[in-house]
Amino acid sequence: MWTWNTDKHAIGTVVVVHGANEHHGRYDWVIKQLNDAGFHCVSGDLPGQGTTTRRRGHIDTFDEYVYTIESWFLEAQQLGYPVYILGHSMGGLAVIRTLMELQLDVEAVILSSPCLGLAHHPSKGKEAVSVLLNKLAPGVRLATNLPEGSATRNEEIRVRDKEDKLIVKKVSVRWYRELIASIKYAFDHYKNFPNVPLLLLQAGDDLIVDKESVKRWFNGIQSEEKWYKEFPSLYHEVLNEPEREHVFEYVKRFLFLHSEINKGKR
C-alpha cells in the first residue's frame, strides 16, 4: 500500500483499485491527475497481482480483494478527508463487492468499465473443466489469452505493457471461478449496493467486458444519484486511451461536485 499526497490544498482522498493482470503502477498518470486536482491517493497491488509475488494470479477467495480494499480505505480515512473510491474492471467488481458487504463511509464511487460480464466466454467444455478443476486442483494456472492490444488503443501504453514484468499472464482456475461467482453475486444482490453517488465510465468498444451486462447492473441498482457515461470507439481502459484527458474531465468534475457538496455539510 502506498500514499501519494497532493501538493495543493487537499479536498479529499481517492482510493485507486486496479484491475486484473495489472498493478498500481499502471495508474501513475491517473494518480498524478488526481494529485494535481487536490486529492491525496491511496493504492496498492491486489493479492496475487503486481508486486505481490506470492501465488501470482491466484486467490483462494474473492474476499481477499474485499479486505484488501477495506485496508486501503481505512488508511485513506486516516488522512482526515472525505474518501472516494475509483475501481477499474475487475477492480471495479471488487469495489462493488466490498461496498455490498462492508459498511464503508464512502463519499462517492467511480467505476471504469467494471467487470460485470465477459465479452468472450470459454467454451462450454472448458467451463465444465474449470468447475471440476476448481475442486481437484484450484491452483492450476492457465494463460489469460486476452487478444493483444484489446485493452487500449494507446500505442505508448501497449509498448510499455510488453516490457512490464509485473503484469500477470496466467491466472488460476480458482481465480476464474471466484470472478464468475462474484459477477453473479453482484447481480443477485444488487439491492445491497449502498445509496452513494456513482459515476460509471464505460468503453463503447469494450473487447474485454460485456457493456450490456454493465448497463443492466447499473439500471438495476437503486442509488439516488448515478451517472452512466459511455465513450464510443474507446477500448476497455478508458483512462489509458488516447482520449484519456477528456475522460478524466468527467472524473474531476464529479469529484469537484461532491467536494463542494461535502464542504457545504461541514
ZADO-1210 file (C-alpha; in nm, 4 decimals, padded with zeros to 6 digits):
<atoms>
<atom x="00.0000" y="00.0000" z="00.0000" code="MET" pos="1"/>
<atom x="00.1240" y="00.3455" z="-00.0916" code="TRP" pos="2"/>
<atom x="00.0050" y="00.7035" z="-00.0379" code="THR" pos="3"/>
<atom x="00.0591" y="00.9944" z="-00.2764" code="TRP" pos="4"/>
<atom x="-00.0067" y="01.3330" z="-00.1159" code="ASN" pos="5"/>
<atom x="-00.1163" y="01.6323" z="-00.3180" code="THR" pos="6"/>
<atom x="00.0992" y="01.9440" z="-00.3008" code="ASP" pos="7"/>
<atom x="-00.2138" y="02.1577" z="-00.3185" code="LYS" pos="8"/>
<atom x="-00.4809" y="02.2306" z="-00.0629" code="HIS" pos="9"/>
<atom x="-00.6305" y="01.8836" z="-00.0152" code="ALA" pos="10"/>
<atom x="-01.0042" y="01.8387" z="-00.0643" code="ILE" pos="11"/>
<atom x="-01.0287" y="01.4599" z="-00.0442" code="GLY" pos="12"/>
<atom x="-00.8587" y="01.1233" z="-00.0806" code="THR" pos="13"/>
<atom x="-00.9171" y="00.8766" z="-00.3637" code="VAL" pos="14"/>
<atom x="-00.8580" y="00.5034" z="-00.3210" code="VAL" pos="15"/>
<atom x="-00.7494" y="00.3666" z="-00.6604" code="VAL" pos="16"/>
<atom x="-00.8182" y="-00.0032" z="-00.7280" code="VAL" pos="17"/>
<atom x="-00.6539" y="-00.1598" z="-01.0332" code="HIS" pos="18"/>
<atom x="-00.7968" y="-00.4407" z="-01.2445" code="GLY" pos="19"/>
<atom x="-00.6885" y="-00.7961" z="-01.3243" code="ALA" pos="20"/>
<atom x="-00.3444" y="-00.8700" z="-01.4676" code="ASN" pos="21"/>
<atom x="-00.2126" y="-00.5256" z="-01.3809" code="GLU" pos="22"/>
<atom x="-00.0831" y="-00.3255" z="-01.0832" code="HIS" pos="23"/>
<atom x="-00.0944" y="00.0171" z="-00.9215" code="HIS" pos="24"/>
<atom x="00.1998" y="00.1409" z="-01.1327" code="GLY" pos="25"/>
<atom x="-00.0207" y="00.1468" z="-01.4411" code="ARG" pos="26"/>
<atom x="-00.2179" y="00.4280" z="-01.2718" code="TYR" pos="27"/>
<atom x="00.0712" y="00.6719" z="-01.2384" code="ASP" pos="28"/>
<atom x="-00.0938" y="00.9127" z="-01.4850" code="TRP" pos="29"/>
<atom x="-00.4334" y="00.8918" z="-01.3110" code="VAL" pos="30"/>
<atom x="-00.2762" y="00.9431" z="-00.9689" code="ILE" pos="31"/>
<atom x="-00.0815" y="01.2452" z="-01.0932" code="LYS" pos="32"/>
<atom x="-00.4018" y="01.3982" z="-01.2337" code="GLN" pos="33"/>
<atom x="-00.5803" y="01.3390" z="-00.9039" code="LEU" pos="34"/>
<atom x="-00.2926" y="01.4925" z="-00.7068" code="ASN" pos="35"/>
<atom x="-00.2915" y="01.7946" z="-00.9385" code="ASP" pos="36"/>
<atom x="-00.6657" y="01.8311" z="-00.8774" code="ALA" pos="37"/>
<atom x="-00.6161" y="01.8426" z="-00.4986" code="GLY" pos="38"/>
<atom x="-00.6726" y="01.4802" z="-00.3971" code="PHE" pos="39"/>
<atom x="-00.4478" y="01.2527" z="-00.1973" code="HIS" pos="40"/>
<atom x="-00.4352" y="00.8969" z="-00.3352" code="CYS" pos="41"/>
<atom x="-00.4036" y="00.5578" z="-00.1705" code="VAL" pos="42"/>
<atom x="-00.3437" y="00.2446" z="-00.3735" code="SER" pos="43"/>
<atom x="-00.1508" y="-00.0802" z="-00.3890" code="GLY" pos="44"/>
<atom x="-00.1428" y="-00.4177" z="-00.5589" code="ASP" pos="45"/>
<atom x="-00.4261" y="-00.6636" z="-00.5041" code="LEU" pos="46"/>
<atom x="-00.3359" y="-01.0148" z="-00.3812" code="PRO" pos="47"/>
<atom x="-00.1644" y="-01.2214" z="-00.6490" code="GLY" pos="48"/>
<atom x="-00.1074" y="-00.9177" z="-00.8727" code="GLN" pos="49"/>
<atom x="00.1818" y="-00.6804" z="-00.9412" code="GLY" pos="50"/>
<atom x="00.4437" y="-00.6717" z="-00.6676" code="THR" pos="51"/>
<atom x="00.2623" y="-00.9283" z="-00.4515" code="THR" pos="52"/>
<atom x="00.4809" y="-01.2163" z="-00.5640" code="THR" pos="53"/>
<atom x="00.3145" y="-01.4843" z="-00.3508" code="ARG" pos="54"/>
<atom x="00.0803" y="-01.7063" z="-00.5571" code="ARG" pos="55"/>
<atom x="00.0762" y="-01.4820" z="-00.8627" code="ARG" pos="56"/>
<atom x="-00.2544" y="-01.4922" z="-01.0486" code="GLY" pos="57"/>
<atom x="-00.4217" y="-01.6872" z="-00.7677" code="HIS" pos="58"/>
<atom x="-00.6612" y="-01.6220" z="-00.4808" code="ILE" pos="59"/>
<atom x="-00.8404" y="-01.8651" z="-00.2535" code="ASP" pos="60"/>
<atom x="-01.1448" y="-01.6412" z="-00.2267" code="THR" pos="61"/>
<atom x="-01.2607" y="-01.3075" z="-00.3678" code="PHE" pos="62"/>
<atom x="-01.2822" y="-01.1852" z="-00.0082" code="ASP" pos="63"/>
<atom x="-00.9054" y="-01.1375" z="-00.0241" code="GLU" pos="64"/>
<atom x="-00.9744" y="-00.8445" z="-00.2554" code="TYR" pos="65"/>
<atom x="-01.2585" y="-00.7164" z="-00.0387" code="VAL" pos="66"/>
<atom x="-01.0474" y="-00.6967" z="00.2777" code="TYR" pos="67"/>
<atom x="-00.7501" y="-00.5510" z="00.0928" code="THR" pos="68"/>
<atom x="-00.9686" y="-00.2678" z="-00.0365" code="ILE" pos="69"/>
<atom x="-01.1058" y="-00.2184" z="00.3140" code="GLU" pos="70"/>
<atom x="-00.7493" y="-00.1781" z="00.4466" code="SER" pos="71"/>
<atom x="-00.6751" y="00.0826" z="00.1783" code="TRP" pos="72"/>
<atom x="-00.9960" y="00.2658" z="00.2670" code="PHE" pos="73"/>
<atom x="-00.9092" y="00.2699" z="00.6369" code="LEU" pos="74"/>
<atom x="-00.5637" y="00.4046" z="00.5532" code="GLU" pos="75"/>
<atom x="-00.7237" y="00.6772" z="00.3417" code="ALA" pos="76"/>
<atom x="-00.9545" y="00.7734" z="00.6292" code="GLN" pos="77"/>
<atom x="-00.6505" y="00.8406" z="00.8479" code="GLN" pos="78"/>
<atom x="-00.5671" y="01.1402" z="00.6295" code="LEU" pos="79"/>
<atom x="-00.8789" y="01.3138" z="00.7604" code="GLY" pos="80"/>
<atom x="-01.0535" y="01.3992" z="00.4330" code="TYR" pos="81"/>
<atom x="-01.3630" y="01.2630" z="00.2545" code="PRO" pos="82"/>
<atom x="-01.2789" y="00.9312" z="00.0869" code="VAL" pos="83"/>
<atom x="-01.3728" y="00.8380" z="-00.2685" code="TYR" pos="84"/>
<atom x="-01.3081" y="00.5082" z="-00.4473" code="ILE" pos="85"/>
<atom x="-01.2122" y="00.4553" z="-00.8112" code="LEU" pos="86"/>
<atom x="-01.2100" y="00.0965" z="-00.9396" code="GLY" pos="87"/>
<atom x="-01.1309" y="-00.0348" z="-01.2868" code="HIS" pos="88"/>
<atom x="-01.2559" y="-00.3583" z="-01.4489" code="SER" pos="89"/>
<atom x="-01.2107" y="-00.6481" z="-01.2049" code="MET" pos="90"/>
<atom x="-01.1100" y="-00.3843" z="-00.9504" code="GLY" pos="91"/>
<atom x="-01.4470" y="-00.2207" z="-01.0133" code="GLY" pos="92"/>
<atom x="-01.6185" y="-00.5518" z="-00.9432" code="LEU" pos="93"/>
<atom x="-01.4132" y="-00.5855" z="-00.6253" code="ALA" pos="94"/>
<atom x="-01.5217" y="-00.2346" z="-00.5206" code="VAL" pos="95"/>
<atom x="-01.8859" y="-00.3318" z="-00.5803" code="ILE" pos="96"/>
<atom x="-01.8460" y="-00.6455" z="-00.3695" code="ARG" pos="97"/>
<atom x="-01.6692" y="-00.4503" z="-00.0952" code="THR" pos="98"/>
<atom x="-01.9431" y="-00.1887" z="-00.0718" code="LEU" pos="99"/>
<atom x="-02.2141" y="-00.4551" z="-00.0790" code="MET" pos="100"/>
<atom x="-02.0588" y="-00.6466" z="00.2091" code="GLU" pos="101"/>
<atom x="-01.8989" y="-00.3799" z="00.4293" code="LEU" pos="102"/>
<atom x="-02.0350" y="-00.0527" z="00.5600" code="GLN" pos="103"/>
<atom x="-01.7702" y="00.1940" z="00.4484" code="LEU" pos="104"/>
<atom x="-01.8236" y="00.5682" z="00.4815" code="ASP" pos="105"/>
<atom x="-01.7528" y="00.6418" z="00.1141" code="VAL" pos="106"/>
<atom x="-01.8443" y="00.9836" z="-00.0246" code="GLU" pos="107"/>
<atom x="-01.8773" y="00.8708" z="-00.3868" code="ALA" pos="108"/>
<atom x="-01.7670" y="00.5934" z="-00.6234" code="VAL" pos="109"/>
<atom x="-01.6219" y="00.5917" z="-00.9749" code="ILE" pos="110"/>
<atom x="-01.6247" y="00.2694" z="-01.1767" code="LEU" pos="111"/>
<atom x="-01.4308" y="00.2318" z="-01.5010" code="SER" pos="112"/>
<atom x="-01.5544" y="-00.0474" z="-01.7320" code="SER" pos="113"/>
<atom x="-01.6397" y="-00.2669" z="-01.4309" code="PRO" pos="114"/>
<atom x="-01.6203" y="-00.6415" z="-01.4893" code="CYS" pos="115"/>
<atom x="-01.9869" y="-00.7323" z="-01.4632" code="LEU" pos="116"/>
<atom x="-01.9804" y="-00.9701" z="-01.7572" code="GLY" pos="117"/>
<atom x="-01.7232" y="-01.1037" z="-02.0011" code="LEU" pos="118"/>
<atom x="-01.7197" y="-01.0108" z="-02.3687" code="ALA" pos="119"/>
<atom x="-01.5887" y="-01.3570" z="-02.4551" code="HIS" pos="120"/>
<atom x="-01.6662" y="-01.6719" z="-02.2574" code="HIS" pos="121"/>
<atom x="-01.4760" y="-02.0015" z="-02.2624" code="PRO" pos="122"/>
<atom x="-01.6440" y="-02.2861" z="-02.4492" code="SER" pos="123"/>
<atom x="-01.8948" y="-02.4976" z="-02.2561" code="LYS" pos="124"/>
<atom x="-01.6382" y="-02.7744" z="-02.2417" code="GLY" pos="125"/>
<atom x="-01.3687" y="-02.5515" z="-02.0895" code="LYS" pos="126"/>
<atom x="-01.6237" y="-02.4064" z="-01.8500" code="GLU" pos="127"/>
<atom x="-01.7164" y="-02.7557" z="-01.7289" code="ALA" pos="128"/>
<atom x="-01.3489" y="-02.8500" z="-01.6900" code="VAL" pos="129"/>
<atom x="-01.2853" y="-02.5345" z="-01.4854" code="SER" pos="130"/>
<atom x="-01.5636" y="-02.6323" z="-01.2435" code="VAL" pos="131"/>
<atom x="-01.4056" y="-02.9755" z="-01.1983" code="LEU" pos="132"/>
<atom x="-01.0505" y="-02.8424" z="-01.1633" code="LEU" pos="133"/>
<atom x="-01.1707" y="-02.5883" z="-00.9078" code="ASN" pos="134"/>
<atom x="-01.2455" y="-02.8825" z="-00.6799" code="LYS" pos="135"/>
<atom x="-00.9458" y="-03.1023" z="-00.7651" code="LEU" pos="136"/>
<atom x="-00.6625" y="-02.8607" z="-00.8479" code="ALA" pos="137"/>
<atom x="-00.7692" y="-02.4986" z="-00.7922" code="PRO" pos="138"/>
<atom x="-00.4138" y="-02.3668" z="-00.8120" code="GLY" pos="139"/>
<atom x="-00.3601" y="-02.4744" z="-01.1732" code="VAL" pos="140"/>
<atom x="-00.2791" y="-02.1622" z="-01.3736" code="ARG" pos="141"/>
<atom x="-00.3741" y="-02.1063" z="-01.7346" code="LEU" pos="142"/>
<atom x="-00.2913" y="-01.8301" z="-01.9820" code="ALA" pos="143"/>
<atom x="-00.5432" y="-01.5458" z="-01.9928" code="THR" pos="144"/>
<atom x="-00.5304" y="-01.5451" z="-02.3746" code="ASN" pos="145"/>
<atom x="-00.6579" y="-01.1886" z="-02.3995" code="LEU" pos="146"/>
<atom x="-00.6084" y="-01.0610" z="-02.7556" code="PRO" pos="147"/>
<atom x="-00.3014" y="-00.8403" z="-02.7792" code="GLU" pos="148"/>
<atom x="-00.3963" y="-00.4731" z="-02.7840" code="GLY" pos="149"/>
<atom x="-00.7525" y="-00.5393" z="-02.6679" code="SER" pos="150"/>
<atom x="-00.7240" y="-00.3209" z="-02.3556" code="ALA" pos="151"/>
<atom x="-00.6272" y="00.0114" z="-02.5124" code="THR" pos="152"/>
<atom x="-00.5569" y="00.1793" z="-02.8452" code="ARG" pos="153"/>
<atom x="-00.2821" y="00.3867" z="-02.6822" code="ASN" pos="154"/>
<atom x="00.0389" y="00.2699" z="-02.8515" code="GLU" pos="155"/>
<atom x="00.2580" y="00.4160" z="-02.5761" code="GLU" pos="156"/>
<atom x="00.0763" y="00.2050" z="-02.3154" code="ILE" pos="157"/>
<atom x="00.0881" y="-00.1040" z="-02.5380" code="ARG" pos="158"/>
<atom x="00.4654" y="-00.0766" z="-02.5742" code="VAL" pos="159"/>
<atom x="00.5115" y="-00.0213" z="-02.2018" code="ARG" pos="160"/>
<atom x="00.2934" y="-00.3208" z="-02.1165" code="ASP" pos="161"/>
<atom x="00.5022" y="-00.5540" z="-02.3342" code="LYS" pos="162"/>
<atom x="00.8063" y="-00.4757" z="-02.1180" code="GLU" pos="163"/>
<atom x="00.6185" y="-00.4808" z="-01.7869" code="ASP" pos="164"/>
<atom x="00.7227" y="-00.7904" z="-01.5912" code="LYS" pos="165"/>
<atom x="00.4718" y="-00.7148" z="-01.3146" code="LEU" pos="166"/>
<atom x="00.1763" y="-00.7928" z="-01.5401" code="ILE" pos="167"/>
<atom x="00.0348" y="-01.1386" z="-01.4651" code="VAL" pos="168"/>
<atom x="-00.0022" y="-01.3513" z="-01.7784" code="LYS" pos="169"/>
<atom x="-00.1602" y="-01.6574" z="-01.6153" code="LYS" pos="170"/>
<atom x="-00.4450" y="-01.6941" z="-01.3648" code="VAL" pos="171"/>
<atom x="-00.5559" y="-01.9920" z="-01.1602" code="SER" pos="172"/>
<atom x="-00.8736" y="-02.1901" z="-01.2086" code="VAL" pos="173"/>
<atom x="-00.9845" y="-02.0770" z="-00.8604" code="ARG" pos="174"/>
<atom x="-00.9282" y="-01.7134" z="-00.9576" code="TRP" pos="175"/>
<atom x="-01.1523" y="-01.7560" z="-01.2611" code="TYR" pos="176"/>
<atom x="-01.4280" y="-01.9362" z="-01.0705" code="ARG" pos="177"/>
<atom x="-01.4201" y="-01.6688" z="-00.7977" code="GLU" pos="178"/>
<atom x="-01.4501" y="-01.3985" z="-01.0646" code="LEU" pos="179"/>
<atom x="-01.7543" y="-01.5658" z="-01.2204" code="ILE" pos="180"/>
<atom x="-01.9129" y="-01.6203" z="-00.8780" code="ALA" pos="181"/>
<atom x="-01.8574" y="-01.2550" z="-00.7867" code="SER" pos="182"/>
<atom x="-02.0196" y="-01.1328" z="-01.1075" code="ILE" pos="183"/>
<atom x="-02.3221" y="-01.3461" z="-01.0227" code="LYS" pos="184"/>
<atom x="-02.3182" y="-01.2109" z="-00.6654" code="TYR" pos="185"/>
<atom x="-02.3191" y="-00.8517" z="-00.7938" code="ALA" pos="186"/>
<atom x="-02.6420" y="-00.9199" z="-00.9855" code="PHE" pos="187"/>
<atom x="-02.8082" y="-01.1408" z="-00.7237" code="ASP" pos="188"/>
<atom x="-02.7505" y="-00.8810" z="-00.4507" code="HIS" pos="189"/>
<atom x="-02.7582" y="-00.5560" z="-00.6480" code="TYR" pos="190"/>
<atom x="-03.0072" y="-00.4108" z="-00.3960" code="LYS" pos="191"/>
<atom x="-02.7292" y="-00.4277" z="-00.1364" code="ASN" pos="192"/>
<atom x="-02.5240" y="-00.1701" z="-00.3243" code="PHE" pos="193"/>
<atom x="-02.5280" y="00.1378" z="-00.0990" code="PRO" pos="194"/>
<atom x="-02.7036" y="00.4596" z="-00.1844" code="ASN" pos="195"/>
<atom x="-02.3869" y="00.6535" z="-00.2695" code="VAL" pos="196"/>
<atom x="-02.3238" y="00.8839" z="-00.5657" code="PRO" pos="197"/>
<atom x="-02.1898" y="00.6769" z="-00.8551" code="LEU" pos="198"/>
<atom x="-02.0173" y="00.7680" z="-01.1819" code="LEU" pos="199"/>
<atom x="-01.9768" y="00.4781" z="-01.4229" code="LEU" pos="200"/>
<atom x="-01.7443" y="00.5249" z="-01.7202" code="LEU" pos="201"/>
<atom x="-01.7887" y="00.2567" z="-01.9865" code="GLN" pos="202"/>
<atom x="-01.5874" y="00.1861" z="-02.3001" code="ALA" pos="203"/>
<atom x="-01.8047" y="00.1850" z="-02.6096" code="GLY" pos="204"/>
<atom x="-01.5831" y="-00.0667" z="-02.7931" code="ASP" pos="205"/>
<atom x="-01.5002" y="-00.2842" z="-02.4943" code="ASP" pos="206"/>
<atom x="-01.3343" y="-00.6077" z="-02.6087" code="LEU" pos="207"/>
<atom x="-01.2970" y="-00.7462" z="-02.2547" code="ILE" pos="208"/>
<atom x="-01.6110" y="-00.6584" z="-02.0571" code="VAL" pos="209"/>
<atom x="-01.9681" y="-00.7020" z="-02.1837" code="ASP" pos="210"/>
<atom x="-02.1049" y="-00.3489" z="-02.1747" code="LYS" pos="211"/>
<atom x="-02.4669" y="-00.4683" z="-02.1969" code="GLU" pos="212"/>
<atom x="-02.4218" y="-00.6526" z="-01.8671" code="SER" pos="213"/>
<atom x="-02.2735" y="-00.3361" z="-01.7189" code="VAL" pos="214"/>
<atom x="-02.5788" y="-00.1361" z="-01.8285" code="LYS" pos="215"/>
<atom x="-02.8144" y="-00.3963" z="-01.6864" code="ARG" pos="216"/>
<atom x="-02.6469" y="-00.3860" z="-01.3452" code="TRP" pos="217"/>
<atom x="-02.6340" y="-00.0051" z="-01.3490" code="PHE" pos="218"/>
<atom x="-03.0042" y="00.0205" z="-01.4293" code="ASN" pos="219"/>
<atom x="-03.0878" y="-00.2223" z="-01.1507" code="GLY" pos="220"/>
<atom x="-02.9151" y="-00.0549" z="-00.8578" code="ILE" pos="221"/>
<atom x="-03.1187" y="00.1900" z="-00.6523" code="GLN" pos="222"/>
<atom x="-02.8700" y="00.4735" z="-00.5991" code="SER" pos="223"/>
<atom x="-03.0490" y="00.8083" z="-00.5949" code="GLU" pos="224"/>
<atom x="-02.7614" y="00.9709" z="-00.7813" code="GLU" pos="225"/>
<atom x="-02.5975" y="00.7663" z="-01.0545" code="LYS" pos="226"/>
<atom x="-02.4378" y="00.8703" z="-01.3807" code="TRP" pos="227"/>
<atom x="-02.3562" y="00.6453" z="-01.6770" code="TYR" pos="228"/>
<atom x="-02.1213" y="00.7762" z="-01.9445" code="LYS" pos="229"/>
<atom x="-02.0279" y="00.5623" z="-02.2436" code="GLU" pos="230"/>
<atom x="-01.7406" y="00.6629" z="-02.4694" code="PHE" pos="231"/>
<atom x="-01.7983" y="00.5452" z="-02.8299" code="PRO" pos="232"/>
<atom x="-01.4962" y="00.3844" z="-03.0015" code="SER" pos="233"/>
<atom x="-01.2887" y="00.3747" z="-02.6820" code="LEU" pos="234"/>
<atom x="-01.1397" y="00.0442" z="-02.5680" code="TYR" pos="235"/>
<atom x="-01.1622" y="-00.1125" z="-02.2224" code="HIS" pos="236"/>
<atom x="-00.9112" y="00.1081" z="-02.0377" code="GLU" pos="237"/>
<atom x="-01.0832" y="00.4430" z="-02.0872" code="VAL" pos="238"/>
<atom x="-00.8321" y="00.6158" z="-01.8573" code="LEU" pos="239"/>
<atom x="-00.5431" y="00.4898" z="-02.0699" code="ASN" pos="240"/>
<atom x="-00.6909" y="00.5690" z="-02.4093" code="GLU" pos="241"/>
<atom x="-00.5532" y="00.8485" z="-02.6316" code="PRO" pos="242"/>
<atom x="-00.8609" y="01.0488" z="-02.5240" code="GLU" pos="243"/>
<atom x="-00.7923" y="00.9963" z="-02.1530" code="ARG" pos="244"/>
<atom x="-00.7654" y="01.3675" z="-02.0736" code="GLU" pos="245"/>
<atom x="-01.1219" y="01.4107" z="-02.1983" code="HIS" pos="246"/>
<atom x="-01.2348" y="01.1091" z="-01.9938" code="VAL" pos="247"/>
<atom x="-01.0616" y="01.2367" z="-01.6818" code="PHE" pos="248"/>
<atom x="-01.2554" y="01.5632" z="-01.7052" code="GLU" pos="249"/>
<atom x="-01.5669" y="01.3634" z="-01.6107" code="TYR" pos="250"/>
<atom x="-01.3833" y="01.2172" z="-01.3133" code="VAL" pos="251"/>
<atom x="-01.2604" y="01.5571" z="-01.1992" code="LYS" pos="252"/>
<atom x="-01.5970" y="01.7307" z="-01.2353" code="ARG" pos="253"/>
<atom x="-01.7707" y="01.4509" z="-01.0465" code="PHE" pos="254"/>
<atom x="-01.5186" y="01.4709" z="-00.7611" code="LEU" pos="255"/>
<atom x="-01.5308" y="01.8510" z="-00.7511" code="PHE" pos="256"/>
<atom x="-01.9103" y="01.8438" z="-00.7412" code="LEU" pos="257"/>
<atom x="-01.9160" y="01.6187" z="-00.4372" code="HIS" pos="258"/>
<atom x="-01.6297" y="01.8020" z="-00.2724" code="SER" pos="259"/>
<atom x="-01.8411" y="02.1189" z="-00.2871" code="GLU" pos="260"/>
<atom x="-02.1415" y="01.9297" z="-00.1503" code="ILE" pos="261"/>
<atom x="-01.9314" y="01.7963" z="00.1357" code="ASN" pos="262"/>
<atom x="-01.7934" y="02.1422" z="00.2036" code="LYS" pos="263"/>
<atom x="-02.1488" y="02.2659" z="00.2435" code="GLY" pos="264"/>
<atom x="-02.2207" y="01.9938" z="00.5005" code="LYS" pos="265"/>
<atom x="-01.9292" y="02.0920" z="00.7222" code="ARG" pos="266"/>
</atoms>
